[in-house]
C-alpha cells in the first residue's frame, strides 16, 4: 500500500491534510472583483437568452395551434356551399398567425436566428403547411418560399395591430420593418406535411362525389415526390425521414384514382368513399406486413 492511501485502501485527498477551518477561510469573495463582475454579466446574459428562448417556444405553440385550426377550416371547403367564404375566413386566421410571427421577428431583432431556430421551427413548419394548403386550393399549384417570405415582411403599421411588445429589443426598433425568413428546411418539411392534408382532402372530395379533385391531387403529389426524390439522402435527416410518409400518401391517392378510373362508372357516387377507405386499409395492411 502506498503512502498516499489510507488504511481503507482509498487515496487521501490533498485538502484532507489541512484543518477544517483553514479550508473555508476563502469563502468570502470580493463581489466587486473583476472576475465576479464578469461572471455576473455572463449570468444576466444567459438568463436573458433563456427567457427569450421560452417566449419563442410559447409563440411557436400559438402559431402551431392557429395554423392547425386554419387547416381544419380549409378541409370544410369540400363540403361547404360557398368556397369564397371559407377562403376569406382562412385568410383572416392566417393574418392572426402572421401577427404572432411578427412578435417572433421582434424577439429576434438583432439576434442570430439560427441560435433560436429550434424554438420556432415547429410553428414555422405548420404555418408553411397552412399557407401552402390554402394556396393549392386557390391555384392548384405550390407556393414558393419567396412568396411566403414576402408575406412575412412587417412594417410599423402591422406592429400597431398588436399592442403587446414582447421584449425590450423590439422597443428599440420603433421605426422601420421587421422580417422573418423561412429557412429551406422549414419550407421542405412544411411541404412534406402538406401531402398528408391533400390526401385527406382527396378522401373528403370523393365522399362528396367530386371525382376530379383526386386526379388533380395525384398529379400534384407526383411532382412533389419527384422533387423530393432529387434531394434523396443529401438533404437533412428530417426531410429524408418524411419522404416515406409522402410516398404513402401518394400511393393512397393513386390507388383511389385507379379505383375511380376502373370502377367509377359502375359505383354510385355515395359509395365511392367506402371503396376508397377499403383500398386505403389494404395499402396500410400491406405496408405493415412488409
C-alpha positions in Angstrom: 0.0 0.0 0.0 1.4 3.4 -1.0 1.8 6.3 1.4 -1.0 8.1 -0.5 -3.6 5.5 0.5 -5.2 5.3 3.9 -6.0 2.2 5.9 -9.2 1.6 4.0 -7.4 1.5 0.6 -8.7 4.9 -0.5 -6.5 7.7 -1.6 -6.5 10.7 0.7 -7.4 14.0 -0.9 -4.9 16.7 -0.8 -7.1 19.1 1.2 -7.7 16.5 3.9 -4.2 17.3 5.3 -5.4 20.9 6.1 -7.6 21.7 9.1 -11.3 22.2 8.5 -11.3 25.9 9.4 -8.4 26.7 7.0 -10.3 25.2 4.0 -13.2 27.6 4.5 -11.2 30.8 5.0 -11.6 31.8 1.4 -15.4 31.5 1.2 -15.9 35.3 1.5 -15.2 36.5 -2.1 -15.0 40.1 -3.0 -18.2 40.8 -5.1 -16.6 43.8 -6.7 -13.7 42.0 -8.1 -13.3 42.0 -12.0 -13.8 38.2 -12.1 -17.1 38.3 -10.1 -18.4 41.2 -12.2 -17.6 39.4 -15.4 -19.5 36.3 -14.2 -22.4 38.3 -13.1 -22.7 39.8 -16.6 -22.5 36.3 -18.0 -25.3 35.3 -15.7 -27.5 38.2 -16.8 -26.8 37.5 -20.5 -27.6 33.8 -20.1 -30.8 34.5 -18.1 -32.0 36.9 -20.8 -31.3 34.4 -23.5 -33.1 31.6 -21.7 -36.1 33.9 -21.1 -36.2 34.9 -24.8 -36.0 31.2 -25.8 -39.0 30.4 -23.6 -41.0 33.2 -25.1 -40.2 32.0 -28.5 -41.3 28.5 -27.6 -44.7 29.8 -26.4 -45.2 31.9 -29.6 -44.3 28.8 -31.7 -47.0 26.8 -29.8 -49.6 29.6 -30.6 -48.5 29.6 -34.2 -48.9 25.8 -34.4 -52.3 25.8 -32.9 -53.7 28.6 -35.0 -52.2 27.1 -38.2 -53.8 23.7 -37.4 -57.2 25.5 -36.9 -56.8 27.1 -40.3 -56.1 23.7 -41.9 -59.2 22.2 -40.2 -61.2 25.1 -41.6 -59.9 24.6 -45.1 -60.9 20.9 -45.0 -64.5 22.1 -44.8 -64.2 23.6 -48.3 -65.0 20.2 -49.9 -68.5 20.2 -48.4 -69.2 23.9 -47.9 -71.6 25.5 -50.4 -69.6 28.8 -50.5 -65.9 28.3 -51.2 -65.1 32.0 -51.1 -66.5 32.4 -47.6 -64.1 29.6 -46.3 -61.1 31.2 -48.1 -61.9 34.6 -46.7 -62.2 33.2 -43.1 -59.0 31.3 -43.6 -57.2 34.4 -44.7 -58.3 36.2 -41.5 -57.0 33.4 -39.4 -53.6 33.4 -41.3 -53.4 37.2 -40.7 -53.7 36.4 -36.9 -50.9 33.8 -37.3 -48.7 36.4 -39.0 -49.2 38.7 -36.0 -47.7 36.0 -33.9 -44.8 35.7 -36.4 -44.4 39.5 -36.1 -43.8 39.0 -32.4 -41.2 36.3 -33.2 -39.5 38.7 -35.6 -39.4 41.4 -32.9 -37.9 39.0 -30.4 -35.2 38.0 -32.9 -34.4 41.6 -33.8 -30.6 42.0 -33.5 -30.2 38.3 -32.8 -28.9 35.4 -34.8 -32.0 33.5 -35.8 -30.1 30.2 -36.0 -29.4 30.3 -32.3 -33.2 30.2 -31.6 -34.3 28.2 -34.6 -35.1 25.1 -32.7 -37.6 27.0 -30.6 -39.6 28.2 -33.6 -39.2 25.6 -36.3 -42.3 23.6 -35.4 -44.5 26.7 -35.6 -42.9 27.8 -38.9 -43.4 24.4 -40.5 -47.1 24.3 -39.5 -47.5 27.8 -40.9 -45.9 26.8 -44.2 -48.3 23.8 -44.3 -51.4 26.0 -43.8 -50.3 28.7 -46.3 -49.4 26.1 -49.0 -52.7 24.3 -48.4 -54.7 27.5 -48.9 -52.6 28.3 -52.0 -53.2 24.9 -53.5 -56.9 25.2 -53.0 -56.9 28.6 -54.8 -54.5 27.9 -57.7 -53.8 24.1 -57.7 -50.1 24.9 -57.5 -47.3 25.0 -54.9 -46.5 28.3 -53.3 -42.8 29.2 -53.4 -40.6 30.0 -50.5 -40.0 33.5 -51.8 -43.8 34.2 -51.8 -44.1 33.0 -48.2 -41.2 35.2 -47.1 -42.7 38.3 -48.9 -45.8 37.8 -46.6 -43.5 37.9 -43.5 -42.2 41.5 -44.0 -43.9 43.7 -41.4 -44.0 47.5 -41.1 -44.8 49.8 -38.2 -48.4 49.8 -39.3 -48.5 46.0 -38.8 -47.0 46.5 -35.4 -49.9 48.7 -34.4 -52.3 45.8 -34.7 -50.5 44.1 -31.8 -50.3 46.2 -28.6 -48.1 43.8 -26.7 -44.3 44.2 -27.2 -42.6 41.0 -26.0 -39.1 42.3 -25.4 -37.0 45.4 -24.9 -35.3 44.6 -28.2 -38.5 45.3 -30.1 -38.9 48.6 -28.3 -35.6 49.8 -29.6 -36.9 49.4 -33.1 -39.7 52.0 -33.1 -39.4 52.7 -36.9 -38.7 50.6 -39.9 -39.6 47.0 -40.8 -39.3 43.5 -39.3 -38.9 40.4 -41.3 -38.6 36.7 -40.6 -37.3 34.4 -43.3 -38.4 30.8 -43.6 -35.4 28.5 -43.9 -35.3 26.0 -46.8 -35.5 23.1 -44.3 -38.7 24.5 -42.7 -40.2 25.0 -46.1 -39.4 21.5 -47.2 -40.8 20.0 -44.0 -43.9 22.1 -44.3 -44.5 21.0 -47.9 -43.9 17.3 -46.9 -46.6 17.7 -44.2 -48.9 19.3 -46.9 -49.1 16.0 -48.7 -50.9 14.3 -45.9 -53.5 17.1 -45.8 -54.0 16.8 -49.6 -54.6 13.1 -49.2 -57.3 13.8 -46.6 -58.9 16.4 -48.9 -58.9 13.8 -51.6 -60.9 11.4 -49.3 -63.3 14.1 -48.4 -63.8 15.1 -52.1 -64.6 11.5 -53.1 -67.1 11.3 -50.3 -68.9 14.3 -51.7 -68.9 12.9 -55.2 -66.1 15.0 -56.6 -64.1 12.7 -58.9 -61.9 15.5 -60.4 -60.0 16.6 -57.3 -58.3 13.2 -56.7 -56.7 13.2 -60.1 -55.5 16.8 -59.7 -54.1 15.9 -56.3 -52.5 12.8 -57.6 -50.7 14.7 -60.4 -49.5 17.4 -57.9 -48.2 14.8 -55.4 -46.2 13.1 -58.2 -44.5 16.3 -58.9 -43.8 17.0 -55.3 -42.5 13.4 -54.8 -40.2 13.8 -57.8 -38.8 17.0 -56.4 -38.1 15.3 -53.0 -36.5 12.3 -54.8 -33.9 14.6 -56.3 -32.9 15.6 -52.8 -32.6 12.0 -51.7 -30.2 11.4 -48.8 -28.2 14.5 -49.5 -30.7 16.7 -47.6 -31.4 17.0 -43.9 -32.3 13.9 -41.9 -35.9 15.2 -41.3 -36.5 15.6 -45.0 -35.5 12.1 -45.9 -37.5 10.8 -42.9 -40.7 12.4 -44.2 -40.1 11.1 -47.7 -41.5 7.7 -46.7 -44.7 9.4 -45.4 -45.0 11.3 -48.7 -44.7 8.1 -50.6 -47.5 6.6 -48.6 -49.8 9.5 -49.2 -49.1 9.3 -53.0 -49.8 5.6 -53.1 -53.2 6.0 -51.4 -54.2 8.8 -53.7 -53.1 6.9 -56.8 -54.9 3.8 -55.6 -58.1 5.8 -55.2 -57.7 7.3 -58.7 -57.2 3.8 -60.1 -60.5 2.6 -58.4 -62.3 5.7 -59.7 -61.0 5.2 -63.3 -61.7 1.5 -63.5 -64.8 1.1 -61.4 -66.1 4.7 -61.2 -68.8 4.2 -63.8 -70.3 1.2 -62.0 -70.2 2.5 -58.4 -72.7 5.1 -57.2 -71.2 8.4 -56.1 -72.4 7.9 -52.5 -70.4 4.6 -52.3 -67.2 5.9 -53.7 -65.9 7.0 -50.2 -66.4 3.4 -48.9 -64.5 1.9 -51.8 -61.7 4.5 -51.2 -61.5 3.7 -47.5 -61.3 -0.1 -48.1 -58.4 0.4 -50.6 -56.6 2.6 -48.1 -56.9 0.0 -45.4 -55.5 -2.6 -47.8 -52.4 -0.5 -48.5 -51.9 0.1 -44.8 -52.0 -3.7 -44.1 -49.5 -4.4 -47.0 -47.1 -1.8 -45.6 -47.5 -3.3 -42.1 -46.6 -6.7 -43.4 -43.6 -5.5 -45.4 
